[in-house]
Amino acid sequence: MVDPILVGALIWLLDRIAGRGVDWLFDNAVGRGRGALSAPQVKRHDLTSPGAQATSDVDFTVRHHLAQTRSPVILTFQKFSDKSTGITLPMVLGDTAHVTLPRNHYFVTALIVDLPKNSGDLPTLRGLGWAQPFIADNHTAKITIATQQPTDALVTKIGLKQQDGATPFLLPAPPSTTAIQDFFATDPKKRFPLIGQQPAASPAFKPLKPQSPSLKDFLSRLDTPLEPPKRFTPVSPRNKFVPQVPKKASPEMCRAKAWVGTGACAFLAHQDRLCKIHRDQILNGAKVFDHTTGQRIVL
């Protein structure tokens, strides 16, 4: 659900882009445009001078899970009560924008863009996010703006698409999940054009015929002496074979039922074929059941 405040706030930005072009966005952000706005130079907290305003320091950080670090970011600052004017500030993803603003309720938007490779091409809108902070702190406030990958539906809802369908930005390719959904939504014959076709057999391929063993091979196997059983080891002529020492048994697991699910406890048995935790619970009066029989264990 798109915040309706965002739709009204970006109308100012869309009007400037439509009237002056996308280049104005970057020119104004770095202070080269004629209409670039600058914050009034006043003494902080000194309200005795005419037109003085109390200000606060804010650190803005922009986050995006797909865009690369050092991608260009455009921040726009508008007073919540007046969205007809605003100030733009450029930064790069991964850095922090240190801003001093007059104390007020603001609407801040963050646009992550990929700059065009050729002059005259449109930039790509990689991420879009917004925040509505009330800035009036004595200390430096820290605000993080989370952005999301814009889609055609989101651009339409926030009002960045014009009546003729044109937009001042190019949209990124759809995420992999959308591409997978589109893949399975297509006709199976288009996805798998070889369905129903018989594979062409290679003329050089000849199937192998099973060959039965010869009588000579069979008789040679009968002449092979049998080996003594592996479980016995010859030690002396008088007592030719003695049993080997059996392998060490694996550690015994707790016979109690696990706390979650229907399986057995995953801990080693300590005493009474129970782990220390289950045995202490039984001694304290708790009900513990055997995972094999389902009966309550009583010590």
VOGU-3710 file (C-alpha; in Angstrom, 3 decimals, decimal comma):
1> mvdpilvgal> 0,000/0,000/0,000  1,494/3,314/-1,075  1,298/6,181/1,390  -1,031/8,832/-0,144  1,254/11,544/1,265  4,016/10,332/-1,052  1,779/10,821/-4,088  1,208/14,489/-3,263  4,787/15,141/-2,258  6,298/13,913/-5,525
11> iwlldriagr> 3,982/16,059/-7,648  6,372/18,964/-7,010  9,310/16,865/-8,199  7,430/15,576/-11,256  6,426/19,107/-12,294  10,040/20,293/-12,138  11,272/17,330/-14,180  8,511/17,693/-16,780  9,141/21,408/-17,208  12,947/21,532/-17,082
21> gvdwlfdnav> 14,095/17,989/-17,907  15,920/15,386/-15,901  19,189/17,343/-16,102  17,654/19,976/-13,838  17,387/17,385/-11,076  21,152/16,889/-10,979  22,016/20,540/-11,746  19,774/21,762/-8,944  21,074/19,110/-6,580  24,674/20,274/-6,922
31> grgrgalsap> 23,726/23,958/-6,931  24,356/24,756/-10,629  20,746/25,485/-11,625  19,261/28,948/-11,467  16,470/27,767/-9,236  18,787/26,137/-6,702  17,681/26,830/-3,157  20,019/27,434/-0,236  19,359/27,347/3,465  19,323/30,779/5,144
41> qvkrhdltsp> 22,509/31,688/6,968  21,363/32,346/10,529  22,863/31,921/13,951  21,858/28,631/15,523  19,400/29,090/18,402  19,860/32,866/18,266  16,261/34,050/17,748  16,959/37,707/18,424  17,969/38,439/14,814  15,184/39,197/12,313
51> gaqatsdvdf> 14,178/36,021/10,465  16,309/33,767/12,651  15,234/30,144/13,035  16,267/27,376/15,361  17,988/24,543/13,488  18,912/20,915/14,131  21,553/18,604/12,711  20,453/15,351/11,049  22,437/12,443/9,584  20,543/10,700/6,756
61> tvrhhlaqtr> 21,529/7,196/5,613  19,920/5,388/2,671  19,668/1,600/2,515  18,903/-0,726/-0,426  19,330/-4,523/-0,622  20,070/-4,703/-4,368  21,706/-1,435/-5,453  25,498/-1,297/-5,460  27,460/0,827/-3,022  28,484/4,259/-4,369
71> spviltfqkf> 25,331/4,474/-6,516  24,054/8,064/-6,863  21,238/9,042/-4,506  19,035/12,155/-4,679  17,469/13,316/-1,402  14,549/15,762/-1,512  13,477/17,774/1,547  10,005/19,309/1,754  8,134/20,810/4,667  5,209/18,588/5,560
81> sdkstgitlp> 2,802/21,523/5,440  4,138/22,933/2,135  5,030/20,520/-0,663  5,096/23,130/-3,417  8,796/23,816/-2,841  11,725/21,716/-1,799  15,487/21,246/-1,745  17,443/18,446/-3,425  20,733/17,059/-2,136  23,017/14,560/-3,947
91> mvlgdtahvt> 24,889/11,796/-2,128  26,134/8,285/-2,792  24,807/5,037/-1,388  26,827/3,926/1,622  27,648/7,440/2,845  25,860/9,621/5,384  24,416/13,033/4,488  25,066/15,550/7,283  22,288/18,153/7,032  21,307/21,183/9,104
101> lprnhyfvta> 17,616/22,099/8,716  15,235/24,576/10,351  13,176/22,762/12,947  9,967/21,506/11,375  8,028/18,451/10,218  9,575/17,234/6,953  8,820/14,805/4,168  12,076/13,312/2,842  12,343/11,107/-0,242  15,344/9,096/-1,454
111> livdlpknsg> 15,798/8,167/-5,123  18,625/5,755/-6,021  19,513/6,191/-9,703  21,916/4,771/-12,260  23,311/7,623/-14,337  22,828/7,339/-18,127  25,801/6,079/-20,117  25,085/8,363/-23,089  24,078/12,027/-23,174  20,337/12,395/-23,628
121> dlptlrglgw> 19,447/8,968/-22,212  17,232/8,604/-19,173  18,636/7,518/-15,805  17,415/4,276/-14,240  15,447/4,524/-10,992  17,001/1,758/-8,882  15,360/2,396/-5,511  12,682/4,587/-3,919  11,965/5,327/-0,255  10,622/8,054/2,007
131> aqpfiadnht> 10,415/9,186/5,642  8,389/11,750/7,635  10,680/12,912/10,469  9,912/15,703/12,914  13,276/17,448/13,248  13,725/19,364/16,503  16,541/17,615/18,385  19,336/19,348/20,256  21,668/16,460/19,406  22,347/15,107/15,923
141> akitiatqqp> 19,417/12,894/14,904  20,185/9,776/12,856  17,565/8,718/10,308  17,775/5,716/7,990  15,590/5,593/4,860  14,887/2,094/3,548  14,191/1,928/-0,195  12,522/-0,662/-2,381  12,939/-1,567/-6,026  10,341/0,416/-8,005
151> tdalvtkigl> 7,907/-1,341/-10,284  5,650/-0,002/-13,005  2,669/-0,258/-10,646  4,488/1,679/-7,893  5,614/4,424/-10,302  2,039/4,774/-11,510  0,625/5,010/-7,965  3,059/7,661/-6,762  2,349/9,855/-9,795  5,714/9,703/-11,603
161> kqqdgatpfl> 4,096/8,417/-14,806  2,641/11,064/-17,119  -0,672/10,815/-18,941  0,981/9,511/-22,101  2,675/6,747/-20,102  6,129/8,327/-20,231  8,322/8,447/-17,116  11,421/10,555/-16,348  13,261/7,377/-15,335  13,866/3,915/-16,727
171> lpappsttai> 12,811/1,040/-14,494  15,218/-1,816/-13,669  14,681/-5,337/-14,897  12,194/-7,361/-12,848  13,631/-9,443/-9,995  14,411/-13,114/-10,497  11,237/-14,231/-8,724  9,099/-12,323/-11,210  11,082/-13,725/-14,115  10,503/-17,260/-12,823
181> qdffatdpkk> 6,772/-16,625/-12,480  6,620/-15,267/-16,021  8,544/-18,307/-17,237  6,031/-20,767/-15,787  3,100/-18,659/-16,996  4,102/-19,131/-20,644  2,981/-21,957/-22,916  4,879/-25,211/-22,120  5,484/-25,728/-25,855  7,374/-22,421/-25,970
191> rfpligqqpa> 9,342/-23,246/-22,839  10,233/-26,729/-24,050  10,196/-26,746/-27,884  11,571/-30,320/-28,053  8,579/-31,900/-26,258  7,068/-34,710/-28,368  10,054/-35,030/-30,705  11,882/-38,350/-30,948  15,650/-38,109/-30,432  17,646/-38,826/-33,535
201> aspafkplkp> 19,719/-42,008/-33,126  23,338/-41,784/-34,127  24,262/-44,348/-36,863  27,602/-44,949/-35,159  25,916/-46,052/-31,950  25,743/-49,810/-31,426  24,085/-51,252/-28,333  26,255/-53,562/-26,241  25,173/-57,195/-25,973  25,521/-58,961/-22,642
211> qspslkdfls> 28,252/-61,651/-22,765  28,054/-64,780/-20,614  31,278/-65,863/-18,832  33,182/-68,691/-20,436  33,585/-72,124/-18,842  37,312/-71,521/-18,395  36,681/-68,384/-16,296  34,133/-70,242/-14,207  36,542/-73,112/-13,451  39,365/-70,695/-12,597
221> rldtpleppk> 37,235/-69,160/-9,914  36,665/-72,581/-8,316  40,429/-73,062/-7,925  40,725/-69,856/-5,880  41,221/-70,749/-2,174  38,690/-69,395/0,238  39,820/-66,808/2,767  39,188/-67,422/6,472  36,269/-65,498/7,991  37,173/-61,939/8,832
231> rftpvsprnk> 35,741/-62,200/12,324  38,527/-64,689/13,326  42,254/-64,053/13,563  44,881/-66,877/13,508  47,109/-66,668/16,594  48,830/-70,078/17,009  48,900/-73,566/15,396  47,222/-75,094/18,488  44,437/-72,603/18,632  44,146/-71,497/15,061
241> fvpqvpkkas> 41,327/-68,990/15,364  40,063/-66,792/18,147  37,239/-64,247/18,018  38,286/-60,658/17,496  37,537/-58,039/20,122  34,159/-56,534/19,220  34,069/-52,935/18,164  33,321/-50,333/20,766  29,599/-49,733/20,988  28,304/-46,361/19,938
251> pemcrakawv> 27,220/-43,942/22,690  23,729/-44,631/24,009  21,191/-41,889/23,389  18,540/-40,706/25,797  15,366/-42,798/25,650  13,047/-39,922/26,533  10,760/-38,226/24,058  11,966/-34,895/22,708  10,385/-31,666/23,968  9,312/-30,669/20,433
261> gtgacaflah> 7,853/-33,131/17,914  7,514/-36,905/18,254  11,185/-37,942/17,941  13,711/-39,004/20,527  15,870/-36,753/22,664  19,056/-35,687/20,894  21,283/-35,774/24,007  23,523/-38,649/25,193  22,319/-40,846/28,048  23,844/-39,985/31,439
271> qdrlckihrd> 22,205/-42,442/33,849  19,184/-44,786/33,681  19,378/-44,429/29,887  18,365/-40,782/30,320  20,172/-37,535/29,728  20,901/-35,384/32,772  18,151/-32,870/31,908  15,348/-35,449/31,520  16,528/-37,362/34,632  16,459/-34,192/36,745
281> qilngakvfd> 12,972/-33,375/35,452  11,672/-36,832/36,446  13,196/-36,537/39,930  11,486/-33,134/40,277  8,091/-34,650/39,465  7,767/-33,751/35,776  6,096/-36,159/33,344  8,607/-37,576/30,853  7,595/-40,249/28,326  9,586/-42,939/26,514
291> httgqrivl> 9,838/-42,100/22,784  9,528/-45,806/21,809  6,720/-47,126/24,041  4,992/-43,854/24,806  4,786/-44,843/28,496  5,663/-42,491/31,311  9,144/-43,088/32,696  9,223/-43,656/36,462  12,521/-43,953/38,347
//
